[in-house]
Amino acid sequence: MNNNESIKALLEDRFEFLYDEGFQILSFDDYKREFGDWQIVFQSSVCLLEIYSSRSEVDITFVPIDANTKKRIGLSTFVYLISNGERFFGNYEGDLLNQQNQIERLSKVLKEYLSEIMLIMNKGISKYDDALEKAGEAVFKKTYEEFRKNRYKPF
């Protein structure tokens, strides 16, 4: 079993709770195999859920299935919105090469918030446009502040 096959098996195991919410695997792609990048897409009746690795960082994005939108909404934006700004789900601070830990972290957060995210999706994402935009801006700002505070070291 190569690394991407083991990643796919790990994803199917850690995110098996998605099947209970009506999701099915739509695709798995290791589009930049030489860099270790991959993407698994789950589909429900109202959205696509993309779990992907880009440059060793694992993340989750929701894409509403709606002819009138081309939005991609990150898990961190939903967490911030649902928690009324009380919970900021920032970048992974551990070893980026340890994708298993990143996957487990995301799985726990998604499991905690999935039912509320699906309520929003089922009501129609366009009803939340303004709130999602504000939450996305706040997450971006907090992520940038976190980066500058913790990682940026001037010469």
WOQUI-V566058 format. One record per residue. N is the residue number from 0. D_CENTER is the distance of its C-alpha to the mean C-alpha in Angstrom with 1 decimal. Layout:
n:N d_center:D_CENTER
n:N d_center:D_CENTER
//
This chain:
n:0 d_center:25.6
n:1 d_center:23.9
n:2 d_center:20.9
n:3 d_center:18.5
n:4 d_center:20.2
n:5 d_center:19.6
n:6 d_center:15.9
n:7 d_center:15.8
n:8 d_center:17.9
n:9 d_center:15.8
n:10 d_center:12.7
n:11 d_center:15.0
n:12 d_center:16.5
n:13 d_center:13.7
n:14 d_center:11.9
n:15 d_center:15.4
n:16 d_center:15.1
n:17 d_center:13.2
n:18 d_center:16.7
n:19 d_center:18.2
n:20 d_center:16.3
n:21 d_center:17.6
n:22 d_center:14.9
n:23 d_center:16.3
n:24 d_center:15.3
n:25 d_center:16.1
n:26 d_center:16.0
n:27 d_center:15.4
n:28 d_center:16.3
n:29 d_center:17.2
n:30 d_center:18.0
n:31 d_center:19.0
n:32 d_center:20.4
n:33 d_center:22.5
n:34 d_center:19.7
n:35 d_center:17.7
n:36 d_center:14.9
n:37 d_center:13.4
n:38 d_center:11.1
n:39 d_center:11.1
n:40 d_center:11.0
n:41 d_center:11.7
n:42 d_center:13.8
n:43 d_center:15.3
n:44 d_center:18.1
n:45 d_center:16.2
n:46 d_center:12.8
n:47 d_center:11.0
n:48 d_center:7.6
n:49 d_center:6.7
n:50 d_center:5.9
n:51 d_center:7.8
n:52 d_center:10.1
n:53 d_center:12.0
n:54 d_center:15.0
n:55 d_center:14.0
n:56 d_center:10.8
n:57 d_center:7.8
n:58 d_center:4.2
n:59 d_center:1.4
n:60 d_center:4.1
n:61 d_center:6.9
n:62 d_center:10.4
n:63 d_center:13.4
n:64 d_center:16.3
n:65 d_center:18.9
n:66 d_center:21.7
n:67 d_center:21.8
n:68 d_center:18.3
n:69 d_center:16.3
n:70 d_center:13.5
n:71 d_center:9.9
n:72 d_center:8.1
n:73 d_center:5.2
n:74 d_center:4.3
n:75 d_center:7.1
n:76 d_center:9.2
n:77 d_center:9.4
n:78 d_center:10.2
n:79 d_center:12.7
n:80 d_center:14.2
n:81 d_center:14.7
n:82 d_center:16.2
n:83 d_center:18.4
n:84 d_center:17.5
n:85 d_center:18.5
n:86 d_center:15.3
n:87 d_center:13.6
n:88 d_center:10.5
n:89 d_center:11.4
n:90 d_center:11.2
n:91 d_center:12.0
n:92 d_center:15.8
n:93 d_center:17.0
n:94 d_center:18.1
n:95 d_center:15.5
n:96 d_center:17.6
n:97 d_center:16.8
n:98 d_center:13.7
n:99 d_center:14.7
n:100 d_center:14.4
n:101 d_center:10.9
n:102 d_center:9.9
n:103 d_center:12.1
n:104 d_center:10.8
n:105 d_center:7.2
n:106 d_center:9.3
n:107 d_center:11.5
n:108 d_center:9.5
n:109 d_center:7.9
n:110 d_center:11.6
n:111 d_center:13.0
n:112 d_center:11.5
n:113 d_center:11.1
n:114 d_center:14.7
n:115 d_center:14.7
n:116 d_center:11.8
n:117 d_center:13.8
n:118 d_center:16.9
n:119 d_center:15.8
n:120 d_center:14.9
n:121 d_center:18.2
n:122 d_center:20.2
n:123 d_center:19.2
n:124 d_center:16.5
n:125 d_center:19.4
n:126 d_center:20.9
n:127 d_center:18.1
n:128 d_center:18.2
n:129 d_center:20.0
n:130 d_center:18.1
n:131 d_center:14.7
n:132 d_center:16.4
n:133 d_center:17.9
n:134 d_center:14.8
n:135 d_center:13.0
n:136 d_center:16.3
n:137 d_center:16.5
n:138 d_center:13.2
n:139 d_center:14.3
n:140 d_center:17.7
n:141 d_center:16.8
n:142 d_center:14.8
n:143 d_center:17.9
n:144 d_center:20.2
n:145 d_center:18.6
n:146 d_center:18.9
n:147 d_center:22.5
n:148 d_center:23.5
n:149 d_center:22.3
n:150 d_center:22.2
n:151 d_center:24.5
n:152 d_center:28.0
n:153 d_center:30.7
n:154 d_center:33.3
//
